[in-house]
């Protein structure tokens, strides 16, 4: 089973398949902003650190433009990831492209079971695996996935140059994807179930001024139509009840995220009512030495604001807390 990475390797930056040592102070699961920042801070505390991730950069790599990270205006998501990784690699933190399948206790260590690299153990584990893209759950979606149904505009947008496409959602991801696709497609329909948008006003206003973007509100997709590829969508107006079929060549779904509930439950991390990990202000969980940072974190102490900068901040807090845990609980050998 090959694991992909969208990160472009450059001089001085390498990815590992096997860990260089058997025991670490901190094992980080996830290589998005939270995980990479945790790796940076842990390394600066001179903790032996390793990062395990399926996709270096996480969902940030799919962002056509990031315009809300301080000091780096309008930077493509993959370029921002490059900057994160360069900074982490400055401290020689190994990054393994692999999938963590479980975390188990083994004496004084927490051991991460991986799909390809075996068992990687550390005194502490920081889980920063983010969340998965939420699906529409309508007929035709699964059948036409990869044949016009997409969850990544930057990945698949170039395939639909000069075509008609639909984007579903009302948040920042939906609008940045629509703005990106407008530079490629002949027409972009942005469909949202409400008449108000969650996206930043600057994105909404820019979309309204873009000639080939049409905003369709109070509307939901009830079916995706097509034989071997997407050909049209069936939509319903939630106010009037009117239904109609609109021809499109692709549907880009941007309707939010789903927490990694199964993975967290398997480990024994306590969850909140939505399936996110219950964390304390320092990102610690009910399991001593286990921390959760970024989009997978939840609970009453979590302020939900899914931004790159907040994920990075939580990664930094988790690394600081792991450092203090090790000082207090691990006997210096």
MIMI-50206 format. One record per residue (C-alpha): x, y, z; residue number from 1; chain. Coordinates in steps of 0.05 Angstrom, whole numbers, padded with zeros to 5 digits, always signed. Layout:
# residues N
<rec px="X" py="Y" pz="Z" num="NUM" chaine="A"/>
...
***
This chain:
# residues 333
<rec px="+00000" py="+00000" pz="+00000" num="1" chaine="A"/>
<rec px="+00033" py="+00064" pz="-00023" num="2" chaine="A"/>
<rec px="+00024" py="+00127" pz="+00019" num="3" chaine="A"/>
<rec px="+00024" py="+00192" pz="-00018" num="4" chaine="A"/>
<rec px="+00054" py="+00259" pz="+00000" num="5" chaine="A"/>
<rec px="+00041" py="+00323" pz="-00037" num="6" chaine="A"/>
<rec px="+00103" py="+00354" pz="-00007" num="7" chaine="A"/>
<rec px="+00157" py="+00368" pz="-00059" num="8" chaine="A"/>
<rec px="+00225" py="+00345" pz="-00034" num="9" chaine="A"/>
<rec px="+00279" py="+00398" pz="-00040" num="10" chaine="A"/>
<rec px="+00353" py="+00400" pz="-00025" num="11" chaine="A"/>
<rec px="+00367" py="+00389" pz="+00049" num="12" chaine="A"/>
<rec px="+00298" py="+00360" pz="+00063" num="13" chaine="A"/>
<rec px="+00287" py="+00285" pz="+00066" num="14" chaine="A"/>
<rec px="+00232" py="+00238" pz="+00087" num="15" chaine="A"/>
<rec px="+00246" py="+00174" pz="+00125" num="16" chaine="A"/>
<rec px="+00214" py="+00106" pz="+00119" num="17" chaine="A"/>
<rec px="+00245" py="+00077" pz="+00182" num="18" chaine="A"/>
<rec px="+00260" py="+00111" pz="+00249" num="19" chaine="A"/>
<rec px="+00333" py="+00123" pz="+00265" num="20" chaine="A"/>
<rec px="+00325" py="+00102" pz="+00337" num="21" chaine="A"/>
<rec px="+00277" py="+00059" pz="+00377" num="22" chaine="A"/>
<rec px="+00257" py="+00106" pz="+00433" num="23" chaine="A"/>
<rec px="+00237" py="+00179" pz="+00432" num="24" chaine="A"/>
<rec px="+00215" py="+00232" pz="+00481" num="25" chaine="A"/>
<rec px="+00158" py="+00254" pz="+00436" num="26" chaine="A"/>
<rec px="+00123" py="+00217" pz="+00380" num="27" chaine="A"/>
<rec px="+00079" py="+00262" pz="+00338" num="28" chaine="A"/>
<rec px="+00023" py="+00233" pz="+00296" num="29" chaine="A"/>
<rec px="+00004" py="+00281" pz="+00240" num="30" chaine="A"/>
<rec px="+00044" py="+00328" pz="+00196" num="31" chaine="A"/>
<rec px="-00003" py="+00387" pz="+00187" num="32" chaine="A"/>
<rec px="+00007" py="+00455" pz="+00221" num="33" chaine="A"/>
<rec px="-00007" py="+00427" pz="+00291" num="34" chaine="A"/>
<rec px="+00040" py="+00368" pz="+00283" num="35" chaine="A"/>
<rec px="+00096" py="+00406" pz="+00249" num="36" chaine="A"/>
<rec px="+00094" py="+00462" pz="+00300" num="37" chaine="A"/>
<rec px="+00094" py="+00411" pz="+00357" num="38" chaine="A"/>
<rec px="+00156" py="+00380" pz="+00325" num="39" chaine="A"/>
<rec px="+00190" py="+00447" pz="+00320" num="40" chaine="A"/>
<rec px="+00177" py="+00465" pz="+00393" num="41" chaine="A"/>
<rec px="+00194" py="+00396" pz="+00420" num="42" chaine="A"/>
<rec px="+00260" py="+00398" pz="+00382" num="43" chaine="A"/>
<rec px="+00275" py="+00467" pz="+00410" num="44" chaine="A"/>
<rec px="+00265" py="+00437" pz="+00479" num="45" chaine="A"/>
<rec px="+00319" py="+00387" pz="+00458" num="46" chaine="A"/>
<rec px="+00270" py="+00329" pz="+00463" num="47" chaine="A"/>
<rec px="+00283" py="+00270" pz="+00417" num="48" chaine="A"/>
<rec px="+00225" py="+00277" pz="+00369" num="49" chaine="A"/>
<rec px="+00195" py="+00242" pz="+00309" num="50" chaine="A"/>
<rec px="+00136" py="+00258" pz="+00264" num="51" chaine="A"/>
<rec px="+00093" py="+00204" pz="+00232" num="52" chaine="A"/>
<rec px="+00044" py="+00228" pz="+00179" num="53" chaine="A"/>
<rec px="+00005" py="+00201" pz="+00120" num="54" chaine="A"/>
<rec px="+00007" py="+00268" pz="+00084" num="55" chaine="A"/>
<rec px="+00059" py="+00321" pz="+00099" num="56" chaine="A"/>
<rec px="+00022" py="+00387" pz="+00108" num="57" chaine="A"/>
<rec px="-00047" py="+00355" pz="+00116" num="58" chaine="A"/>
<rec px="-00106" py="+00391" pz="+00087" num="59" chaine="A"/>
<rec px="-00066" py="+00456" pz="+00081" num="60" chaine="A"/>
<rec px="-00035" py="+00427" pz="+00017" num="61" chaine="A"/>
<rec px="-00104" py="+00430" pz="-00015" num="62" chaine="A"/>
<rec px="-00113" py="+00505" pz="-00002" num="63" chaine="A"/>
<rec px="-00104" py="+00544" pz="-00066" num="64" chaine="A"/>
<rec px="-00088" py="+00608" pz="-00027" num="65" chaine="A"/>
<rec px="-00076" py="+00621" pz="+00047" num="66" chaine="A"/>
<rec px="-00087" py="+00694" pz="+00063" num="67" chaine="A"/>
<rec px="-00095" py="+00692" pz="+00139" num="68" chaine="A"/>
<rec px="-00027" py="+00668" pz="+00163" num="69" chaine="A"/>
<rec px="+00011" py="+00729" pz="+00190" num="70" chaine="A"/>
<rec px="+00070" py="+00753" pz="+00150" num="71" chaine="A"/>
<rec px="+00056" py="+00709" pz="+00089" num="72" chaine="A"/>
<rec px="-00002" py="+00740" pz="+00051" num="73" chaine="A"/>
<rec px="-00035" py="+00701" pz="-00006" num="74" chaine="A"/>
<rec px="+00013" py="+00643" pz="-00003" num="75" chaine="A"/>
<rec px="-00007" py="+00577" pz="-00036" num="76" chaine="A"/>
<rec px="-00020" py="+00523" pz="+00015" num="77" chaine="A"/>
<rec px="+00035" py="+00477" pz="-00010" num="78" chaine="A"/>
<rec px="+00085" py="+00535" pz="-00006" num="79" chaine="A"/>
<rec px="+00066" py="+00548" pz="+00066" num="80" chaine="A"/>
<rec px="+00077" py="+00475" pz="+00081" num="81" chaine="A"/>
<rec px="+00146" py="+00481" pz="+00050" num="82" chaine="A"/>
<rec px="+00162" py="+00536" pz="+00099" num="83" chaine="A"/>
<rec px="+00137" py="+00495" pz="+00158" num="84" chaine="A"/>
<rec px="+00177" py="+00434" pz="+00139" num="85" chaine="A"/>
<rec px="+00241" py="+00473" pz="+00126" num="86" chaine="A"/>
<rec px="+00237" py="+00502" pz="+00196" num="87" chaine="A"/>
<rec px="+00225" py="+00433" pz="+00227" num="88" chaine="A"/>
<rec px="+00281" py="+00400" pz="+00187" num="89" chaine="A"/>
<rec px="+00329" py="+00454" pz="+00212" num="90" chaine="A"/>
<rec px="+00326" py="+00417" pz="+00278" num="91" chaine="A"/>
<rec px="+00336" py="+00348" pz="+00245" num="92" chaine="A"/>
<rec px="+00268" py="+00322" pz="+00265" num="93" chaine="A"/>
<rec px="+00256" py="+00258" pz="+00225" num="94" chaine="A"/>
<rec px="+00190" py="+00255" pz="+00187" num="95" chaine="A"/>
<rec px="+00163" py="+00186" pz="+00169" num="96" chaine="A"/>
<rec px="+00111" py="+00181" pz="+00115" num="97" chaine="A"/>
<rec px="+00068" py="+00126" pz="+00143" num="98" chaine="A"/>
<rec px="+00000" py="+00113" pz="+00176" num="99" chaine="A"/>
<rec px="-00009" py="+00105" pz="+00252" num="100" chaine="A"/>
<rec px="-00061" py="+00052" pz="+00265" num="101" chaine="A"/>
<rec px="-00061" py="+00050" pz="+00341" num="102" chaine="A"/>
<rec px="-00026" py="+00073" pz="+00405" num="103" chaine="A"/>
<rec px="-00015" py="+00026" pz="+00463" num="104" chaine="A"/>
<rec px="+00019" py="+00029" pz="+00531" num="105" chaine="A"/>
<rec px="+00083" py="-00010" pz="+00540" num="106" chaine="A"/>
<rec px="+00113" py="+00002" pz="+00609" num="107" chaine="A"/>
<rec px="+00135" py="+00074" pz="+00615" num="108" chaine="A"/>
<rec px="+00127" py="+00085" pz="+00540" num="109" chaine="A"/>
<rec px="+00069" py="+00098" pz="+00493" num="110" chaine="A"/>
<rec px="+00080" py="+00059" pz="+00428" num="111" chaine="A"/>
<rec px="+00052" py="+00079" pz="+00361" num="112" chaine="A"/>
<rec px="+00036" py="+00020" pz="+00316" num="113" chaine="A"/>
<rec px="+00047" py="+00040" pz="+00243" num="114" chaine="A"/>
<rec px="+00026" py="+00007" pz="+00179" num="115" chaine="A"/>
<rec px="+00096" py="+00004" pz="+00148" num="116" chaine="A"/>
<rec px="+00149" py="+00023" pz="+00199" num="117" chaine="A"/>
<rec px="+00132" py="-00022" pz="+00257" num="118" chaine="A"/>
<rec px="+00127" py="+00003" pz="+00329" num="119" chaine="A"/>
<rec px="+00153" py="+00072" pz="+00347" num="120" chaine="A"/>
<rec px="+00154" py="+00088" pz="+00422" num="121" chaine="A"/>
<rec px="+00161" py="+00151" pz="+00464" num="122" chaine="A"/>
<rec px="+00148" py="+00177" pz="+00533" num="123" chaine="A"/>
<rec px="+00094" py="+00222" pz="+00504" num="124" chaine="A"/>
<rec px="+00050" py="+00223" pz="+00442" num="125" chaine="A"/>
<rec px="+00020" py="+00284" pz="+00409" num="126" chaine="A"/>
<rec px="-00039" py="+00267" pz="+00363" num="127" chaine="A"/>
<rec px="-00049" py="+00320" pz="+00309" num="128" chaine="A"/>
<rec px="-00084" py="+00280" pz="+00255" num="129" chaine="A"/>
<rec px="-00137" py="+00333" pz="+00240" num="130" chaine="A"/>
<rec px="-00203" py="+00311" pz="+00210" num="131" chaine="A"/>
<rec px="-00229" py="+00282" pz="+00145" num="132" chaine="A"/>
<rec px="-00271" py="+00318" pz="+00093" num="133" chaine="A"/>
<rec px="-00346" py="+00310" pz="+00105" num="134" chaine="A"/>
<rec px="-00386" py="+00279" pz="+00048" num="135" chaine="A"/>
<rec px="-00454" py="+00302" pz="+00022" num="136" chaine="A"/>
<rec px="-00484" py="+00233" pz="+00030" num="137" chaine="A"/>
<rec px="-00528" py="+00237" pz="-00032" num="138" chaine="A"/>
<rec px="-00540" py="+00187" pz="-00088" num="139" chaine="A"/>
<rec px="-00485" py="+00186" pz="-00140" num="140" chaine="A"/>
<rec px="-00431" py="+00216" pz="-00095" num="141" chaine="A"/>
<rec px="-00393" py="+00152" pz="-00079" num="142" chaine="A"/>
<rec px="-00404" py="+00122" pz="-00148" num="143" chaine="A"/>
<rec px="-00376" py="+00183" pz="-00184" num="144" chaine="A"/>
<rec px="-00320" py="+00198" pz="-00135" num="145" chaine="A"/>
<rec px="-00257" py="+00210" pz="-00176" num="146" chaine="A"/>
<rec px="-00300" py="+00218" pz="-00238" num="147" chaine="A"/>
<rec px="-00322" py="+00289" pz="-00226" num="148" chaine="A"/>
<rec px="-00336" py="+00287" pz="-00151" num="149" chaine="A"/>
<rec px="-00277" py="+00316" pz="-00115" num="150" chaine="A"/>
<rec px="-00257" py="+00340" pz="-00045" num="151" chaine="A"/>
<rec px="-00195" py="+00378" pz="-00068" num="152" chaine="A"/>
<rec px="-00199" py="+00436" pz="-00117" num="153" chaine="A"/>
<rec px="-00124" py="+00444" pz="-00125" num="154" chaine="A"/>
<rec px="-00116" py="+00370" pz="-00138" num="155" chaine="A"/>
<rec px="-00170" py="+00362" pz="-00190" num="156" chaine="A"/>
<rec px="-00188" py="+00432" pz="-00213" num="157" chaine="A"/>
<rec px="-00140" py="+00432" pz="-00273" num="158" chaine="A"/>
<rec px="-00177" py="+00373" pz="-00301" num="159" chaine="A"/>
<rec px="-00238" py="+00417" pz="-00313" num="160" chaine="A"/>
<rec px="-00208" py="+00476" pz="-00348" num="161" chaine="A"/>
<rec px="-00260" py="+00511" pz="-00389" num="162" chaine="A"/>
<rec px="-00317" py="+00469" pz="-00360" num="163" chaine="A"/>
<rec px="-00377" py="+00482" pz="-00314" num="164" chaine="A"/>
<rec px="-00366" py="+00462" pz="-00241" num="165" chaine="A"/>
<rec px="-00403" py="+00466" pz="-00175" num="166" chaine="A"/>
<rec px="-00374" py="+00480" pz="-00106" num="167" chaine="A"/>
<rec px="-00415" py="+00460" pz="-00045" num="168" chaine="A"/>
<rec px="-00407" py="+00497" pz="+00020" num="169" chaine="A"/>
<rec px="-00408" py="+00565" pz="+00053" num="170" chaine="A"/>
<rec px="-00343" py="+00570" pz="+00092" num="171" chaine="A"/>
<rec px="-00273" py="+00594" pz="+00076" num="172" chaine="A"/>
<rec px="-00253" py="+00528" pz="+00042" num="173" chaine="A"/>
<rec px="-00313" py="+00532" pz="-00005" num="174" chaine="A"/>
<rec px="-00299" py="+00604" pz="-00025" num="175" chaine="A"/>
<rec px="-00224" py="+00597" pz="-00034" num="176" chaine="A"/>
<rec px="-00237" py="+00535" pz="-00077" num="177" chaine="A"/>
<rec px="-00289" py="+00573" pz="-00118" num="178" chaine="A"/>
<rec px="-00241" py="+00631" pz="-00129" num="179" chaine="A"/>
<rec px="-00186" py="+00584" pz="-00150" num="180" chaine="A"/>
<rec px="-00232" py="+00545" pz="-00197" num="181" chaine="A"/>
<rec px="-00257" py="+00610" pz="-00228" num="182" chaine="A"/>
<rec px="-00188" py="+00619" pz="-00258" num="183" chaine="A"/>
<rec px="-00196" py="+00552" pz="-00294" num="184" chaine="A"/>
<rec px="-00269" py="+00537" pz="-00305" num="185" chaine="A"/>
<rec px="-00317" py="+00573" pz="-00351" num="186" chaine="A"/>
<rec px="-00370" py="+00575" pz="-00297" num="187" chaine="A"/>
<rec px="-00369" py="+00562" pz="-00221" num="188" chaine="A"/>
<rec px="-00434" py="+00551" pz="-00183" num="189" chaine="A"/>
<rec px="-00425" py="+00560" pz="-00108" num="190" chaine="A"/>
<rec px="-00483" py="+00524" pz="-00075" num="191" chaine="A"/>
<rec px="-00499" py="+00535" pz="-00001" num="192" chaine="A"/>
<rec px="-00557" py="+00509" pz="+00040" num="193" chaine="A"/>
<rec px="-00567" py="+00576" pz="+00076" num="194" chaine="A"/>
<rec px="-00572" py="+00649" pz="+00055" num="195" chaine="A"/>
<rec px="-00514" py="+00670" pz="+00099" num="196" chaine="A"/>
<rec px="-00441" py="+00649" pz="+00092" num="197" chaine="A"/>
<rec px="-00391" py="+00630" pz="+00146" num="198" chaine="A"/>
<rec px="-00332" py="+00651" pz="+00102" num="199" chaine="A"/>
<rec px="-00292" py="+00714" pz="+00115" num="200" chaine="A"/>
<rec px="-00325" py="+00774" pz="+00084" num="201" chaine="A"/>
<rec px="-00265" py="+00789" pz="+00040" num="202" chaine="A"/>
<rec px="-00274" py="+00721" pz="+00006" num="203" chaine="A"/>
<rec px="-00349" py="+00731" pz="-00003" num="204" chaine="A"/>
<rec px="-00340" py="+00800" pz="-00033" num="205" chaine="A"/>
<rec px="-00286" py="+00776" pz="-00080" num="206" chaine="A"/>
<rec px="-00330" py="+00719" pz="-00103" num="207" chaine="A"/>
<rec px="-00388" py="+00766" pz="-00116" num="208" chaine="A"/>
<rec px="-00343" py="+00809" pz="-00159" num="209" chaine="A"/>
<rec px="-00317" py="+00750" pz="-00200" num="210" chaine="A"/>
<rec px="-00358" py="+00747" pz="-00265" num="211" chaine="A"/>
<rec px="-00359" py="+00672" pz="-00274" num="212" chaine="A"/>
<rec px="-00378" py="+00655" pz="-00202" num="213" chaine="A"/>
<rec px="-00453" py="+00648" pz="-00186" num="214" chaine="A"/>
<rec px="-00476" py="+00643" pz="-00114" num="215" chaine="A"/>
<rec px="-00537" py="+00598" pz="-00105" num="216" chaine="A"/>
<rec px="-00565" py="+00601" pz="-00035" num="217" chaine="A"/>
<rec px="-00618" py="+00564" pz="+00005" num="218" chaine="A"/>
<rec px="-00604" py="+00505" pz="-00040" num="219" chaine="A"/>
<rec px="-00581" py="+00433" pz="-00029" num="220" chaine="A"/>
<rec px="-00557" py="+00380" pz="-00077" num="221" chaine="A"/>
<rec px="-00602" py="+00319" pz="-00072" num="222" chaine="A"/>
<rec px="-00568" py="+00276" pz="-00125" num="223" chaine="A"/>
<rec px="-00507" py="+00275" pz="-00170" num="224" chaine="A"/>
<rec px="-00523" py="+00250" pz="-00239" num="225" chaine="A"/>
<rec px="-00481" py="+00217" pz="-00292" num="226" chaine="A"/>
<rec px="-00464" py="+00150" pz="-00322" num="227" chaine="A"/>
<rec px="-00388" py="+00144" pz="-00326" num="228" chaine="A"/>
<rec px="-00375" py="+00216" pz="-00302" num="229" chaine="A"/>
<rec px="-00411" py="+00274" pz="-00270" num="230" chaine="A"/>
<rec px="-00460" py="+00304" pz="-00319" num="231" chaine="A"/>
<rec px="-00509" py="+00343" pz="-00275" num="232" chaine="A"/>
<rec px="-00535" py="+00355" pz="-00205" num="233" chaine="A"/>
<rec px="-00606" py="+00353" pz="-00179" num="234" chaine="A"/>
<rec px="-00618" py="+00411" pz="-00131" num="235" chaine="A"/>
<rec px="-00675" py="+00433" pz="-00086" num="236" chaine="A"/>
<rec px="-00690" py="+00502" pz="-00059" num="237" chaine="A"/>
<rec px="-00702" py="+00495" pz="+00016" num="238" chaine="A"/>
<rec px="-00749" py="+00555" pz="+00018" num="239" chaine="A"/>
<rec px="-00793" py="+00544" pz="-00043" num="240" chaine="A"/>
<rec px="-00785" py="+00469" pz="-00051" num="241" chaine="A"/>
<rec px="-00770" py="+00478" pz="-00125" num="242" chaine="A"/>
<rec px="-00727" py="+00423" pz="-00155" num="243" chaine="A"/>
<rec px="-00687" py="+00426" pz="-00219" num="244" chaine="A"/>
<rec px="-00628" py="+00393" pz="-00255" num="245" chaine="A"/>
<rec px="-00566" py="+00435" pz="-00270" num="246" chaine="A"/>
<rec px="-00513" py="+00410" pz="-00319" num="247" chaine="A"/>
<rec px="-00443" py="+00410" pz="-00290" num="248" chaine="A"/>
<rec px="-00379" py="+00371" pz="-00304" num="249" chaine="A"/>
<rec px="-00353" py="+00368" pz="-00232" num="250" chaine="A"/>
<rec px="-00375" py="+00376" pz="-00160" num="251" chaine="A"/>
<rec px="-00325" py="+00400" pz="-00108" num="252" chaine="A"/>
<rec px="-00349" py="+00385" pz="-00037" num="253" chaine="A"/>
<rec px="-00327" py="+00433" pz="+00018" num="254" chaine="A"/>
<rec px="-00378" py="+00424" pz="+00074" num="255" chaine="A"/>
<rec px="-00334" py="+00415" pz="+00135" num="256" chaine="A"/>
<rec px="-00296" py="+00360" pz="+00171" num="257" chaine="A"/>
<rec px="-00309" py="+00295" pz="+00208" num="258" chaine="A"/>
<rec px="-00268" py="+00279" pz="+00272" num="259" chaine="A"/>
<rec px="-00224" py="+00217" pz="+00275" num="260" chaine="A"/>
<rec px="-00271" py="+00186" pz="+00326" num="261" chaine="A"/>
<rec px="-00254" py="+00113" pz="+00313" num="262" chaine="A"/>
<rec px="-00178" py="+00123" pz="+00320" num="263" chaine="A"/>
<rec px="-00186" py="+00163" pz="+00385" num="264" chaine="A"/>
<rec px="-00236" py="+00113" pz="+00415" num="265" chaine="A"/>
<rec px="-00190" py="+00055" pz="+00399" num="266" chaine="A"/>
<rec px="-00134" py="+00088" pz="+00439" num="267" chaine="A"/>
<rec px="-00180" py="+00104" pz="+00498" num="268" chaine="A"/>
<rec px="-00181" py="+00179" pz="+00492" num="269" chaine="A"/>
<rec px="-00244" py="+00209" pz="+00522" num="270" chaine="A"/>
<rec px="-00288" py="+00243" pz="+00470" num="271" chaine="A"/>
<rec px="-00338" py="+00299" pz="+00472" num="272" chaine="A"/>
<rec px="-00409" py="+00294" pz="+00446" num="273" chaine="A"/>
<rec px="-00386" py="+00309" pz="+00374" num="274" chaine="A"/>
<rec px="-00331" py="+00257" pz="+00372" num="275" chaine="A"/>
<rec px="-00271" py="+00302" pz="+00384" num="276" chaine="A"/>
<rec px="-00219" py="+00289" pz="+00438" num="277" chaine="A"/>
<rec px="-00233" py="+00322" pz="+00504" num="278" chaine="A"/>
<rec px="-00172" py="+00364" pz="+00519" num="279" chaine="A"/>
<rec px="-00150" py="+00408" pz="+00576" num="280" chaine="A"/>
<rec px="-00122" py="+00478" pz="+00565" num="281" chaine="A"/>
<rec px="-00052" py="+00448" pz="+00555" num="282" chaine="A"/>
<rec px="-00080" py="+00398" pz="+00503" num="283" chaine="A"/>
<rec px="-00073" py="+00339" pz="+00551" num="284" chaine="A"/>
<rec px="-00125" py="+00284" pz="+00552" num="285" chaine="A"/>
<rec px="-00150" py="+00233" pz="+00602" num="286" chaine="A"/>
<rec px="-00089" py="+00190" pz="+00585" num="287" chaine="A"/>
<rec px="-00026" py="+00216" pz="+00619" num="288" chaine="A"/>
<rec px="+00027" py="+00232" pz="+00567" num="289" chaine="A"/>
<rec px="-00024" py="+00234" pz="+00509" num="290" chaine="A"/>
<rec px="-00039" py="+00302" pz="+00478" num="291" chaine="A"/>
<rec px="-00086" py="+00322" pz="+00421" num="292" chaine="A"/>
<rec px="-00076" py="+00386" pz="+00381" num="293" chaine="A"/>
<rec px="-00110" py="+00417" pz="+00321" num="294" chaine="A"/>
<rec px="-00176" py="+00399" pz="+00289" num="295" chaine="A"/>
<rec px="-00182" py="+00332" pz="+00326" num="296" chaine="A"/>
<rec px="-00184" py="+00367" pz="+00394" num="297" chaine="A"/>
<rec px="-00249" py="+00385" pz="+00428" num="298" chaine="A"/>
<rec px="-00285" py="+00389" pz="+00494" num="299" chaine="A"/>
<rec px="-00306" py="+00449" pz="+00537" num="300" chaine="A"/>
<rec px="-00235" py="+00478" pz="+00538" num="301" chaine="A"/>
<rec px="-00231" py="+00480" pz="+00463" num="302" chaine="A"/>
<rec px="-00248" py="+00544" pz="+00427" num="303" chaine="A"/>
<rec px="-00270" py="+00521" pz="+00358" num="304" chaine="A"/>
<rec px="-00237" py="+00564" pz="+00306" num="305" chaine="A"/>
<rec px="-00208" py="+00519" pz="+00252" num="306" chaine="A"/>
<rec px="-00151" py="+00561" pz="+00227" num="307" chaine="A"/>
<rec px="-00079" py="+00545" pz="+00210" num="308" chaine="A"/>
<rec px="-00054" py="+00593" pz="+00263" num="309" chaine="A"/>
<rec px="-00097" py="+00563" pz="+00319" num="310" chaine="A"/>
<rec px="-00076" py="+00492" pz="+00300" num="311" chaine="A"/>
<rec px="-00003" py="+00514" pz="+00302" num="312" chaine="A"/>
<rec px="-00014" py="+00547" pz="+00370" num="313" chaine="A"/>
<rec px="-00044" py="+00483" pz="+00398" num="314" chaine="A"/>
<rec px="+00015" py="+00444" pz="+00372" num="315" chaine="A"/>
<rec px="+00062" py="+00490" pz="+00408" num="316" chaine="A"/>
<rec px="+00022" py="+00484" pz="+00473" num="317" chaine="A"/>
<rec px="+00022" py="+00407" pz="+00467" num="318" chaine="A"/>
<rec px="+00098" py="+00406" pz="+00459" num="319" chaine="A"/>
<rec px="+00107" py="+00451" pz="+00519" num="320" chaine="A"/>
<rec px="+00061" py="+00407" pz="+00561" num="321" chaine="A"/>
<rec px="+00098" py="+00344" pz="+00538" num="322" chaine="A"/>
<rec px="+00164" py="+00375" pz="+00558" num="323" chaine="A"/>
<rec px="+00137" py="+00391" pz="+00628" num="324" chaine="A"/>
<rec px="+00107" py="+00321" pz="+00634" num="325" chaine="A"/>
<rec px="+00175" py="+00289" pz="+00618" num="326" chaine="A"/>
<rec px="+00210" py="+00334" pz="+00669" num="327" chaine="A"/>
<rec px="+00161" py="+00313" pz="+00722" num="328" chaine="A"/>
<rec px="+00149" py="+00240" pz="+00707" num="329" chaine="A"/>
<rec px="+00209" py="+00212" pz="+00669" num="330" chaine="A"/>
<rec px="+00271" py="+00193" pz="+00708" num="331" chaine="A"/>
<rec px="+00333" py="+00221" pz="+00675" num="332" chaine="A"/>
<rec px="+00378" py="+00163" pz="+00655" num="333" chaine="A"/>
***
